[in-house]
Amino acid sequence: MINALGLLKRRRFLPLFVTQFLGAFNDNLFKTSMVLFATYAIFNDAAKEANFNALATGIGILPFFLLSALAGQLADSHDKARIIRIVKAAEIAIMAVGATGLMLARGGFINAGLAMMLGAVLLLGIHSTFFGPIKYAILPQHLAPCDVLGGTGLVEAGTYLAILAGTVVAGWIPIEGAAATVLAIAVIGWLAGRQVPPAPREGPPLKLNYNPLTASWRLISATMHIPRLFLAICAISFFWTIGSVLIIVFPPLVKNVLTADERVASGVIAVFSVGVAIGSVIINTMLKGRISARYAPASVIGMGIFVVLFSILARNWQSAPAGQLLGWSAFMAHPGALAVLATLLAIAVTGGMFVVPLYAFLTTTVEKDQTARTVAANNVVNAGAMTIGAIVVLFLTTGLGVSSENMLLVVAGMCLISAGIAQRLHRVCDREDACLPCG
């Protein structure tokens, strides 16, 4: 196995990496700018802030329900590089809508601005639905089997580093700067996407099913009967359910519990992003290119332990004086700040170690002409799990009045369920000898 970072020198990998990096950066820059603006400049109520974040999350997930099956079929029946170019061209128009919404909200046209921003979130969900299967499914087509885990890890690490960059930028630039930046990055991403080498269809032509309900059902049925794929998809889905809860809870928690401003909120999310990237690289090194769930149970149990610790730290946090929010300097001077950031980093590192090998399962245990549909089936199930997570957050926070600190304990319990699923996956792999060695 070549050093995973050496893949960045490869013509068959670098353009894809840059394209997905810029896409993740842009998506996160826009969404974080929107959420921070709504949290700190529009709403002044923790429940309303959590509800808006949950609504935005649900809208962004909806396309995965309806269009993942079609996206997987198209990716397996057409040149994946051509689809990338079409999707990246569409991103320019989507960001024009989103940038207009940001400016309208900034100018005082709150309802119109929020409507356009949420509309852009929906369109970005469609964009991600069609790009998501490709960024993983194209790897076995462009890389040797020994390099797929390394490539998957780099894609995952790059995604979270892009989230880091987008989050930091969103917290520090004004809304006007965010609106201009998302448009510029969309154009650069389109140019990078044009450099991705061809990845034509492999296998016989497919007859496309345009009915979202029957297509999704057939897609999942064709995948979930395979034990190792069923368990991998279930484990990934629980992970993203956990992720959706954390994404919804974090901004209100930072504002109302840690009593910190939007720059600190972006920094907290950035630390989480760095941790997932680090975990992605660590697990590739530990497994030495072998696609295995060996360390997944321990990783997600560790994640749950650190989530509980974070909840304890939040409960014992000394709040800022009433009516004040801590800036970055004041936050870092707080006696509990380093412990909070270190715990968040540990949550993210263990999360990255858990999920990366599971994505590699999806693309290496099926034929190459089925990889995009397998990833798409995973996306449908993930979307369902994340939607359930958003609904649970709405019910617990609005209906039962559960605090952000207690929502973290719900997350910790979900980590235990993920560990059980991952342990079953590891046992199935041992029986079927399905884990792929490097050699």
Protein Blocks (a to p, Z undefined) as FASTA:
>chain_A
ZZfklmmmpmklmmmmmmmmmmmmmmmmmmmmmmmmmmmmmmccfklmmmmmmmmmmmmm
mmmmmmmmmmmmmmmmmcfklmmmmmmmmmmmmmmmmmmmmmmmmnopamlmmmmmmmmm
mmmmmmmmmmmmmmmmmmmmmpcfklmmmmmmmmmmmmmmmmmmmmmmmmmmcfklmmmm
mmmmmmmmmmmmmmpccdddedjdddddfbfklmmmmmmmmmmmpmklmmmmmmmmmmmm
mmmmmmmmmmmmmmmmnopafklmmmmmmmmmmmmmmmmmmmmmmnnopacfklmmmmmm
mmmmmmmmmmmmmmmpccddehiacdfklmmmpmklmmmmmmmmmmmmmmmmmmmmmmmm
mmmmccfklmmmmmmmmmmmmmmmmmmmmmmmmmmmmmnopafklmmmmmmmmmmmmmmm
mmmmmmmmmmnopaccdZZ
